[in-house]
Amino acid sequence: MKASLYLVLATLFWSGNFVVGQAAVASMTPVELTFWRWAIAALPLLALAQLVDRPDWRAVLRSWPTLLLLSFLGMGGYTLLLYTALQHTSALNASLITAANPALIVVLAIAMLGDRPGALGWAGIALGLSGVLMVLTGGDFQRLLRFSFNLGELLMLAAIAVWSLYTIIARRLAVPAITATAVQVVMATVVLIPVAVATGAHLPQTAAGSWSLAYIVVFPSLGAYLLWNLALKTTAPGTAGNYLNLMVVFTAVITFLLGTPISVPQILGGLLVVGGVLLTSVRGAGKSSGITAPEKSVLRPRAER
């Protein structure tokens, strides 16, 4: 029961990253938000890793090339693409497209690792793709022929592609989850320092911007990781992965409560995406353990994902 509460809270915090992130990019550039998010979270995450994982740091640092690549993809590339996308599309649309991530991971696992989905796996991929297309086109599938998509939605597609590659590579990393995340955050901060200096990155100048950054640092970056990994001590990864489907629901509820209307294509697309994720998560959907994509997202979840 306690583990379930932890998982629900973690997904709620990550859902808030879409909504609060959209508010934050109104007063901060994506580079500023990405840099300060990780710069402020770096030391607390290192302390959290020491407290929870108690790693052999020398052994961890021997994996620095892979950790650096993962940092470039997940902490840098994905986060910058996400926050840039939120300048051009709604938080709900971004979360709906992100929800198709497990299906894309399945496709990459087929191409890169030789995994083979069963009938349910293929059905899940097809449903997830249909849902994403529903969201991208707003129900007007003639937009596919015109290739008339919102820039933010295209950036989110790029973001989930980057995150899928990150997840495939992270599967082979033999480093505890929080420790791997902490090291990647430190690396991202160091790499982004010259960019932040060159672009004149500064902390938020408004109260709203400061509160947005504080939320992103405390809840999606620190609290959610701790709760997620505490839950994994007593919960199977595949079971925990299914809780990530709640992110679309939470994001929809939050945006609706804030006064943003939800369209029928968004509702239908969300249902198709979540249905596709559930099918790819069913036991037997794939021929290898790599096909149940949600259970592979323990290093860094989708919403920051």
C-alpha positions as CSV (number, residue, x, y, z in Angstrom):
1,M,0.0,0.0,0.0
2,K,2.8,2.4,0.9
3,A,4.7,1.5,-2.3
4,S,1.6,2.3,-4.4
5,L,1.3,5.7,-2.7
6,Y,4.9,6.4,-3.5
7,L,4.4,5.5,-7.2
8,V,1.2,7.6,-7.5
9,L,3.0,10.6,-5.9
10,A,6.1,10.2,-8.1
11,T,4.0,10.2,-11.3
12,L,2.0,13.2,-10.0
13,F,5.2,15.1,-9.5
14,W,6.5,14.3,-13.0
15,S,3.1,15.3,-14.5
16,G,3.4,18.6,-12.8
17,N,6.7,19.1,-14.7
18,F,4.7,19.5,-17.9
19,V,2.4,22.1,-16.5
20,V,4.9,24.0,-14.4
21,G,7.5,23.7,-17.1
22,Q,5.2,25.4,-19.5
23,A,4.7,28.3,-17.1
24,A,8.5,28.5,-16.4
25,V,9.5,28.9,-20.1
26,A,7.4,32.0,-20.2
27,S,10.1,33.8,-18.1
28,M,13.1,31.6,-18.7
29,T,14.7,30.1,-21.8
30,P,14.9,26.3,-22.1
31,V,18.7,26.6,-21.6
32,E,18.3,28.6,-18.4
33,L,15.7,26.2,-17.1
34,T,17.6,23.1,-17.9
35,F,20.9,24.5,-16.5
36,W,19.5,25.7,-13.2
37,R,17.3,22.7,-12.7
38,W,20.3,20.4,-12.8
39,A,22.8,22.7,-11.2
40,I,20.6,23.2,-8.1
41,A,19.6,19.5,-8.0
42,A,23.1,18.1,-8.4
43,L,24.4,18.1,-4.8
44,P,21.1,17.0,-3.2
45,L,21.0,14.1,-5.7
46,L,24.6,13.1,-4.9
47,A,23.6,13.1,-1.2
48,L,20.5,11.1,-2.0
49,A,22.5,8.5,-3.9
50,Q,25.0,8.1,-1.1
51,L,22.1,7.7,1.4
52,V,20.0,5.3,-0.6
53,D,22.4,3.4,-2.9
54,R,25.7,3.6,-0.9
55,P,27.6,3.1,-4.2
56,D,31.3,2.2,-4.8
57,W,32.1,5.6,-6.5
58,R,35.3,4.3,-8.1
59,A,33.4,1.5,-9.8
60,V,30.7,4.0,-10.8
61,L,33.2,6.3,-12.4
62,R,34.7,3.5,-14.5
63,S,31.5,3.7,-16.5
64,W,32.0,7.4,-17.2
65,P,31.9,7.2,-21.1
66,T,28.4,5.6,-21.0
67,L,27.3,8.0,-18.2
68,L,28.4,11.0,-20.2
69,L,26.5,9.8,-23.3
70,L,23.4,9.2,-21.2
71,S,23.8,12.6,-19.6
72,F,24.0,14.2,-23.1
73,L,20.9,12.4,-24.2
74,G,18.7,12.4,-21.2
75,M,19.6,15.3,-19.0
76,G,20.7,17.6,-21.9
77,G,18.9,16.6,-25.1
78,Y,15.6,15.4,-23.8
79,T,15.1,18.2,-21.3
80,L,16.0,21.0,-23.7
81,L,13.7,19.5,-26.3
82,L,10.9,19.1,-23.8
83,Y,11.1,22.7,-22.5
84,T,11.5,24.1,-26.0
85,A,8.4,22.1,-27.1
86,L,6.4,23.5,-24.2
87,Q,6.9,27.0,-25.7
88,H,4.9,25.9,-28.8
89,T,2.4,23.3,-27.6
90,S,0.2,22.6,-24.6
91,A,1.4,20.6,-21.6
92,L,-1.4,18.0,-22.2
93,N,-0.4,17.5,-25.8
94,A,3.2,17.1,-24.7
95,S,2.3,14.4,-22.1
96,L,0.0,12.6,-24.6
97,I,2.9,12.3,-27.1
98,T,5.3,11.3,-24.4
99,A,2.9,8.5,-23.3
100,A,3.8,6.8,-26.6
101,N,7.4,6.5,-25.5
102,P,7.2,2.8,-24.5
103,A,5.9,1.8,-27.9
104,L,8.8,3.7,-29.5
105,I,11.3,2.0,-27.2
106,V,9.9,-1.4,-28.4
107,V,10.6,-0.4,-32.0
108,L,14.1,0.6,-31.1
109,A,14.6,-2.6,-29.2
110,I,13.6,-4.5,-32.3
111,A,16.1,-2.5,-34.5
112,M,19.0,-2.3,-32.1
113,L,18.7,-5.4,-29.8
114,G,16.9,-7.9,-32.0
115,D,13.9,-8.1,-29.6
116,R,10.7,-9.4,-31.2
117,P,7.2,-8.5,-30.1
118,G,4.4,-10.9,-30.1
119,A,0.9,-10.2,-31.4
120,L,0.0,-8.1,-28.3
121,G,3.2,-6.1,-28.7
122,W,2.5,-5.2,-32.3
123,A,-1.1,-4.3,-31.4
124,G,0.2,-2.0,-28.7
125,I,2.6,-0.3,-31.1
126,A,-0.2,0.2,-33.6
127,L,-2.6,1.6,-31.0
128,G,0.1,3.9,-29.6
129,L,0.9,5.3,-33.0
130,S,-2.8,5.8,-33.8
131,G,-3.1,7.8,-30.6
132,V,-0.1,10.0,-31.3
133,L,-1.4,10.7,-34.8
134,M,-4.8,11.6,-33.4
135,V,-3.2,14.1,-31.1
136,L,-0.8,15.5,-33.7
137,T,-3.6,16.0,-36.3
138,G,-6.4,17.0,-33.9
139,G,-8.5,14.4,-35.5
140,D,-8.0,15.9,-39.0
141,F,-5.9,13.1,-40.6
142,Q,-5.6,15.1,-43.8
143,R,-2.9,17.0,-42.0
144,L,-0.8,13.9,-42.5
145,L,-0.9,14.5,-46.2
146,R,0.0,18.2,-45.8
147,F,2.6,17.4,-43.1
148,S,1.0,20.3,-41.1
149,F,2.1,19.8,-37.6
150,N,2.7,22.1,-34.7
151,L,6.4,22.8,-34.1
152,G,6.1,21.9,-30.4
153,E,4.6,18.5,-31.2
154,L,7.4,17.8,-33.7
155,L,9.9,18.7,-31.0
156,M,8.2,16.3,-28.6
157,L,8.5,13.6,-31.1
158,A,12.2,14.3,-31.3
159,A,12.3,14.4,-27.4
160,I,10.8,10.9,-27.1
161,A,13.1,9.6,-29.8
162,V,16.1,10.9,-27.8
163,W,14.6,9.4,-24.6
164,S,14.0,6.0,-26.2
165,L,17.6,5.9,-27.3
166,Y,18.6,6.9,-23.7
167,T,16.5,4.0,-22.3
168,I,18.0,1.4,-24.6
169,I,21.5,2.4,-23.7
170,A,20.7,2.7,-20.0
171,R,19.5,-0.9,-19.9
172,R,23.1,-2.1,-20.1
173,L,24.4,0.2,-17.4
174,A,25.3,-1.7,-14.2
175,V,25.0,1.3,-11.9
176,P,22.3,1.9,-9.2
177,A,19.5,4.1,-10.5
178,I,19.8,7.2,-8.2
179,T,23.6,7.1,-8.4
180,A,23.5,7.0,-12.2
181,T,21.0,9.8,-12.3
182,A,23.1,11.9,-9.9
183,V,26.3,11.5,-11.9
184,Q,24.6,12.3,-15.1
185,V,23.1,15.4,-13.5
186,V,26.6,16.6,-12.4
187,M,28.0,15.9,-15.9
188,A,25.1,17.8,-17.5
189,T,25.7,20.8,-15.2
190,V,29.4,20.9,-16.0
191,V,28.8,20.6,-19.8
192,L,26.1,23.3,-19.7
193,I,28.2,25.8,-17.7
194,P,29.9,27.3,-20.9
195,V,26.6,27.4,-22.7
196,A,24.9,29.1,-19.7
197,V,27.8,31.7,-19.4
198,A,27.8,32.4,-23.2
199,T,24.0,32.9,-23.3
200,G,23.9,34.9,-20.1
201,A,21.7,32.4,-18.2
202,H,20.3,33.9,-15.1
203,L,18.0,32.8,-12.3
204,P,14.3,33.8,-12.6
205,Q,13.5,37.5,-12.2
206,T,9.9,37.0,-11.1
207,A,8.3,35.4,-8.2
208,A,6.3,33.1,-10.5
209,G,9.5,32.0,-12.3
210,S,11.2,31.3,-9.0
211,W,8.4,29.2,-7.6
212,S,8.3,27.3,-10.9
213,L,12.0,26.5,-10.8
214,A,11.7,25.5,-7.1
215,Y,8.9,23.1,-7.9
216,I,10.9,21.5,-10.8
217,V,14.0,21.1,-8.6
218,V,12.2,19.8,-5.4
219,F,9.5,17.6,-6.8
220,P,10.2,16.1,-10.3
221,S,14.0,16.2,-9.8
222,L,14.4,15.1,-6.2
223,G,11.2,13.9,-4.6
224,A,9.9,11.8,-7.5
225,Y,13.2,10.0,-7.8
226,L,13.4,9.1,-4.1
227,L,9.7,7.9,-4.0
228,W,10.1,5.9,-7.3
229,N,13.2,4.1,-6.1
230,L,11.9,3.5,-2.6
231,A,8.8,1.9,-4.2
232,L,11.0,-0.3,-6.4
233,K,12.4,-2.0,-3.3
234,T,9.1,-3.8,-2.8
235,T,7.4,-3.5,-6.3
236,A,8.2,-5.3,-9.5
237,P,9.6,-2.9,-12.2
238,G,6.9,-3.9,-14.7
239,T,4.2,-3.2,-12.2
240,A,5.8,0.2,-11.3
241,G,6.1,1.0,-15.0
242,N,2.3,0.8,-15.5
243,Y,1.9,3.6,-13.0
244,L,3.5,5.9,-15.5
245,N,0.3,5.7,-17.5
246,L,-1.2,7.9,-14.8
247,M,0.9,10.9,-16.0
248,V,-1.5,11.6,-18.9
249,V,-4.4,11.4,-16.5
250,F,-2.8,13.7,-14.0
251,T,-1.7,16.2,-16.6
252,A,-5.2,16.3,-18.1
253,V,-6.8,16.8,-14.7
254,I,-4.3,19.6,-13.7
255,T,-4.7,21.4,-17.0
256,F,-8.5,21.1,-16.8
257,L,-8.5,22.5,-13.3
258,L,-6.4,25.4,-14.5
259,G,-9.1,26.2,-17.0
260,T,-7.7,24.7,-20.2
261,P,-10.4,22.9,-22.2
262,I,-9.7,19.3,-23.3
263,S,-10.7,18.4,-26.9
264,V,-12.3,15.1,-28.1
265,P,-9.3,14.2,-30.2
266,Q,-7.0,14.6,-27.1
267,I,-9.3,12.4,-25.1
268,L,-9.5,9.7,-27.8
269,G,-5.8,10.0,-28.6
270,G,-4.9,9.6,-24.9
271,L,-7.1,6.5,-24.6
272,L,-5.4,4.9,-27.6
273,V,-1.9,5.7,-26.4
274,V,-2.6,4.4,-22.9
275,G,-4.2,1.3,-24.3
276,G,-1.1,0.7,-26.5
277,V,1.2,1.1,-23.5
278,L,-0.9,-1.4,-21.5
279,L,-0.8,-3.9,-24.4
280,T,3.0,-3.7,-24.7
281,S,3.2,-4.2,-20.9
282,V,1.2,-7.4,-20.9
283,R,3.1,-10.5,-20.0
284,G,3.9,-12.3,-23.3
285,A,3.6,-9.2,-25.4
286,G,7.3,-9.6,-26.3
287,K,9.7,-12.5,-26.8
288,S,12.4,-11.0,-24.5
289,S,12.5,-9.0,-21.3
290,G,13.4,-5.9,-23.2
291,I,10.0,-5.6,-24.8
292,T,8.2,-4.4,-21.6
293,A,9.4,-0.8,-22.0
294,P,8.0,0.8,-18.9
295,E,10.0,-1.4,-16.6
296,K,13.2,-0.1,-18.2
297,S,12.5,3.5,-17.3
298,V,13.9,3.3,-13.8
299,L,16.9,5.5,-14.4
300,R,15.0,8.5,-15.6
301,P,11.3,8.5,-16.2
302,R,9.5,9.9,-19.2
303,A,8.1,13.3,-18.0
304,E,11.2,15.0,-17.5
305,R,10.9,13.4,-18.6
